[in-house]
Amino acid sequence: MSKLALFSLVASDLKRVDEVIALDTVCCQDVVTAISRHLNASGGKRLRPTLLLLSARACGELGDGPIRMAAVMETIHAATLVHDDVIDNAEVRRGSPSTNQVWGNQVSVLAGDWLYMQAFSIALRERSFRILDILTDLTKMMVEGELLQAELIGRIDVTEQQNHELIHRKTACLLSACSLVGALMADASEETEERLRTYGWNVGMAFQLIDDVLDFEASESVLGKPVGNDLKEGKVTLPMILALQSCTRAERAQVETVVRERGYTSVPAVRMLEILDRHGAIAEVRRRAGQFCEIALESLSGLPETPYRRALEDAAGHWAIVRPS
């Protein structure tokens, strides 16, 4: 199934998701509405709502519930982006000026808070304590991820376990919640719920690992943000964690310099890529991402054979191994 065919399965659903977001993120304060529209207009892969929709449809649910919950997940994701950009002092998001650059930190933080609360307001319409429990746990998990990341900023002694925990809390738990909620909306069995939760978590882990690789390898037009930005922000991700385990003292000093200077003033960005290649870190991270994808695919084995299941299978490759622009 091509990427175009994959998205065509839920294209009409995604259009309705955008309509729900546009309608339900109108605020009495015009600036919040403007920020929401800015985020919506800047595009994005719609990975989270697509995962939820495909999961629900793969379980046989054809009603409107998944549309609303897909809007909830995308709104939560938008809120995290706004807060992340403030914390990171980012300048670009999805190829456009970040919200904090346009509206400032104070307004952006408050707008992110409003988006979080509005997402819960939409979710309340489902009258499901189970869904609210999932969203509450998810929000706590992501905040804990931000706190962990703040603790690790500027350190080059980050361990693989700490990095794994960070990806789990900041990325994988949200994708896992999306696929799980999709199953819930279809009143799927507990076994199916667990299969789809496992699927989403593993795709999320793989997706973030490839994102960390692309931060070193891709172009800015693909990433929608500056290349090599993680190290500039003091974030040591898995590719560099693995390289630092076997690099020379001189190479380690160069990495320390980039992290300390928060930029490539004394050491060029290409040098970081040379270090990663020399120690096989990029290839190893891609291999690990592939392992997560294999587990994701295995978890779908109990689902009925439908175009939606095949789309979920193909999505693991399209989103996690060769991340689309």
N, C-alpha and C positions, 0 to 999 in steps of 0.2 A: 504494500500500500504506500503510495507516495505521500509526501508531507501534505500536499494540497488535498488529496483524497481524505487523509486523516482528519484534517480540520473541517472538511466539507460535511462530515457526519454530524457535527454539532454547530455548523456555521449559523444556522437560524437561531439556535439556542443562545449562542454567544452574542448575537445581535440583540436579543431580548435581555440578556444579562447587562449589556451596556445601557440599554434603555432604563432598566431598574436602577442602575447606579446613577445615571444622569438625573433621574427623578428623585431618588431618595437621598441624594447628597446635596440637595439645595438647602442652604442654610439662611437664616434671617440675617446673618452677617455675610455680606457679599464676598468678602475676601476668602471665606472658607469655600464657598461655591466656586470661586475662581480657581483656587488651588486644586479642588477636585477635578474641575474640567481640564486644567493644565495637565494633571497626571493622566487623565483618561485620553486626552488628545495625543499624548506623547507615545501612545501605543503600548508596547510590551508584548510578551509572547502569549499572555492569557493562559499560562501554564496551569495555574491553580484552578480556575473555573473549568477549564477543559478537562482536567483530571476528574473533577467532581462530576461533571456531566457525563463523561464516558463511563465512569464507575456506576452511576445510577442507571444509565441506559443499558449497560451490560447486565444489570440485574433485573431488567424488565420495566423499570419505572419510566413512564412517559408523561407524567403530569407536570405541573408548574412548580412544585416544591423545589426541585433541583435548580431551577432558574434563580429563585430567590436566594438559596443557599450559596450558589456560585457567586452571586453578587456580594454576599456577606464575606466570602473568603477573599475575593479580589479587593474589597474595601479594607479588610484587615491588612492585607498585603500592602496596599497603598499607604496606610497609616504607618506601617513599619518603615517604608521607604522614606517617608517624610522625616521620621525621627532619626533614622540612620544617617541621613544626609546632614542633619543638624549636628549630630555627634561627631561625624567624620569631617565636618566643614567642607562637604563636597561642593563642587562647582557645576558638575554636569550629571544628568540622569537621563538615560535613554536618548542621548544625543541632544538634549535640550537643557537650558539652565535649570539647576535644581531649585526646589521651592525656597530654600533658605537664601539662595542668591538673589531671588526675585523679591521675596516678601520679608526676609529677615528671620532670625532664629526664633524670636519670641512668638511671632504670629504662626510660624511653621509648627512649633511644638503644640500650640493650642489647637491648630487645625488638625494635626495628627490625633490629638486626644478626642476631638469631636468626631473624626472618622471612626475611631475605635467604638465610641459609644453608639454611633449611628449603625454600625454593623451589628451590634448586639440588639439594637431596636428592631432591625429587620428580622433577625433570627427569632426574636420573641414571637413573631407572627406564626411560627410553626407550633407554638405551644408544646415544646418538647424539652423536658428537663435534661434528657440525655444529651441533646445537642448543646444546650447551655453549659452543661458540665464539660463537654469536649472543648468548647470555645474558651471557657474560663481557664481550664488547665493549659490550653494552647497559649493563651496570652501570658500566663505566668511563666511558662517555659521559655517563651521568646524574650521576655524581660530578663530572665535569668541568663539567657544567652548573651544579651547586650552587656550585662554586668560582668560576665566572664570575659567577654572580649575586651572590655575596658581594663580589666586586670592584666590582660596579656599584651596590651598595646606597648610597643617599644621594647619588647623582650625577644631575644633570639634563643632562649632556652625553653621555648614552648615544646611540650612533648606531643607525641602522636596521640596519646589518650586525651590530652586537653583539646587538641584540634578536633578529634572525633566527637567529643562532648559538645564543642562549640557548633559544629555542623549539625549535630542532632537537634540542638535547641534552636538554632537560628533558621534552619532551612528544612531539614527532613521532617520535623514534627508538623510543620504546616502542610506539606504535601501529603503526609500520612493522614492528617485530619481531613483533608479534602476527599481523598478516596474513601475513607471510612464514612464520612457524612453522606457521600453518594450512595453507599450501601444502605445506610440507615434510612435514607429517603425512599428506598425501594423495599423497605421491610425485609431485607435479606436475612438469611440465617446467621447465627453467631459465627459459624465456620467461614461463611463468605465475607462477613465483616472483617474477620481477622486476616483473611487472604488479601483483601483490598487494602487494609491498613498496612500490612507488610509490604505490599507492592509499592504504595506511595512513599513509605519511609525509605526503601532501598533506592527508588528512583531519585528521591531527594538527596540522599547521600552521594549518589553518582553524579547528579547534576551539579552539586556544589564543588565536587572534586574537579570536574571538567571546567567549571567556571574559574577555579583557581589556576588551572593550567592555562586557560585562555588569557588570563590576566597578564601572563608573560609572553604568550605567543601570538595572540590575535591582533587585529587592527582596531583602532578606536571606532571605526564605522561599524564593526561587528559588535563590539562590547557596549557601545553607547556611553562609554566613559573612558578616561585616559588609560592607556596601556601601562602596566607596571605600577598601577595605583596602590596596590595593597602594601608593598614595601614602603612606598612614599608615606603611607598613613601609619606606618609602624606595625603592620599586620604581617606576621610570619606564618604563611600557610603551608600545607603539607608538602608541596614540591620543595620548598626551601628547607623545611624541617628535615626531610630525608637527605637532601644534599649536605646539610650541616653535620650530619652524622659521620660523614666520611671525607669532608673537604679538608684542605690544608689550612694551616694557621693563617697564611696570607689571604686565602679565600674567605675565611671566617671574618677576618678583619675588614675586608671589603664589604661584606654583608652588614656588619656592624656599623660601618660608616654610612651606608645608605639609610639604614634605620635611624641612626642618630641625627643625620642631617635632614631627614624627611624629604629626600630628593636625590637626584642623580647629578649632583654638582661635582663631586670629586671622583665618583665612580660612575661610568656610563651604564645605562640600562642594559645594553647588549652584553655587558660583562656578567650580569646576573644570569642571563639566559645561557651563556657559555658555561658557567659553573653548574647550572642545573643539568645541561646536556652531558657534561663531562662525568657526572656522577649518576647518570641514568635516572634522575628523579622524575622527569616528565613521563618517560615510558612507564615507570613504576606506578605513578599516580593514575595513568590511563588504564593500566592493568587492574588496579584495585577498583576503579570505577566500573570496569567491565564485570568484575565479580559481583558487585552490588546489582548490576543489571540482570545478571543471570539469576540471582535469587528472586528479583522482582518478577521475571518471566515465569519462574517455577511456581510462584505463588498464585498465578492465574490459571493453573492447570485444572482446577475444579470448577471453573466458570463455564457456562454453556458456550458453545462455539457460535459466535455472532460477529458481525462486522465491528461491534463496539469492543468486544474482547480483542479482536485482531488489531484494532486501533491502539488499545492499551499496550499490546505487545510491541507494536511498531514505535509507540511513543517513547518507550524506554531507550530505543536507539536514537530516535530523532532528537530528543531533548537532552539525554544524558551523555551520549557519546560524541555526537557532532552537534553541538548546541546551535540552533538557528539564530540568524540575525534578527 
